[in-house]
Amino acid sequence: MKAMLCKTLGHPSTMVLEDIPSPVPGKKEVLVTIKACSVNFPDTLIVQGLYQFKPSPPFSPGSDIAGIVKAVGEEVKNVKVGDEVFGVIPYGGFAEEAIVPAHSVFPKVPMMDYKVAASFMMAYGTSYHALKDRARIKEGETLVVLGASGGVGIAAVELGKIMGARVIAAASTDTKLDLCKQYGADETINYTKEDLKNRIKELTDGKGADVIYDPVGGDYTEAALRATAWEGRYLIVGFPAGIAKIPMNLPLLKGCQICGVFWGSFVAKTPQKNMQNTMELIQLYTEGKLKPYIHKVYPLADAKQALIDMMDRKTLGKIVIEP
C-alpha cells in the first residue's frame, strides 16, 4: 500500500510517498481501507516532534479516517469486513490502509459520504466534549469561540447554537467571520482589527462571556480570560499561536474555571462516555443539524502540501486527503 511517510522529524515538506507492507490487525483492532482522512492541526505538530506524544519515524500522520473494513481481529464484535466506518487513530491516516482500535471505529451512516465522515469525529467530538462535559454550557449563556473558522471552531459555533447559547465568533479575517455567520454565529469579532477583551465586554454589556472556547492560545488567551464572566469557564483546547502564561490572580478575581480539553484522553479513559457522545452527534447529523465545512480535498500525493497550507493558516473548516 502507499503511505505518506514522515521519515525525519521536521517540516512537512520533507515527507515522502512510498509503498509499504499492509498492516495486520491485532485481536482488538480493525484494518480499514481508507477512503478519506481529514487534516487536523496536531498533524502539523506530530511531524515536527512537537505534539504530546511522539511516534518514532517512519510514520504517517493523520488521525480522522473513514473507509471500509478490510479485516478484523478475532475479538472484534462491533464491526465486520465490508462495513463502511469512520474513526480516530493517533496517527497513520495518510495512507491507503490503517489500523484502528475497535473501540475507536463506528459504523458510517449511509447519508454521510466518506469526506464528511472523515471530517466528523475529531472536530465535533472535541467541541461536544468541551461544551457538554467540561463547560456544561446552559441555554441562554454566552459562548465566545476563538479561531472560530477552523475545524473545531466551526463545530463549536454549530454546537453552541444547538445547545441554546448566544455565540460570538472571533477570527482573524472578515472572510473567516462570514463563514462563521453562515454557521450560526450571532456576533463576530475580528481580533486583528478589534480589541478582543473590550469587544467581548461591549457585546455582553460589561458582564463578560460565560464560556470561552480557545483552540488558539498565544496572546489571545489572557485578553479573552480578562473578558470572562463571574463563574465563567475557560476552555483550553489548543495553542497553535503559542502556550500562554497567564496571571493566576485572574481566575481568583473572576471566580472562574480554567478547563483543559484533551479529547484524545477522554476517549481512551472513558470510552463509554465517548460512545454516548458520538451517538448523540450522529443523531444530530442525521437530523440535518450538523454539516462539516470542507474547504479543499487533496490527493494523497499532495498530503504534505495540505499540512503546509494548514500551518500557514490558508484553510477554513476542514481539509481532506483522499487516497
Secondary structure as UniProt FT lines:
FT   STRAND          2..6
FT   HELIX           12..14
FT   STRAND          16..19
FT   TURN            27..28
FT   STRAND          29..39
FT   HELIX           41..46
FT   TURN            47..49
FT   STRAND          64..72
FT   TURN            74..75
FT   TURN            81..82
FT   STRAND          84..88
FT   STRAND          97..101
FT   HELIX           102..104
FT   STRAND          105..107
FT   TURN            110..111
FT   HELIX           114..118
FT   TURN            119..120
FT   HELIX           121..128
FT   HELIX           129..134
FT   TURN            139..140
FT   STRAND          142..145
FT   TURN            146..149
FT   HELIX           151..162
FT   TURN            163..164
FT   STRAND          166..171
FT   HELIX           174..182
FT   TURN            183..184
FT   STRAND          187..190
FT   TURN            191..193
FT   HELIX           196..203
FT   TURN            204..206
FT   STRAND          209..214
FT   HELIX           219..225
FT   TURN            226..227
FT   STRAND          228..236
FT   TURN            240..241
FT   HELIX           249..254
FT   STRAND          257..260
FT   HELIX           263..269
FT   HELIX           271..286
FT   TURN            287..288
FT   STRAND          294..299
FT   HELIX           300..302
FT   HELIX           303..311
FT   TURN            312..313
FT   STRAND          317..322
//
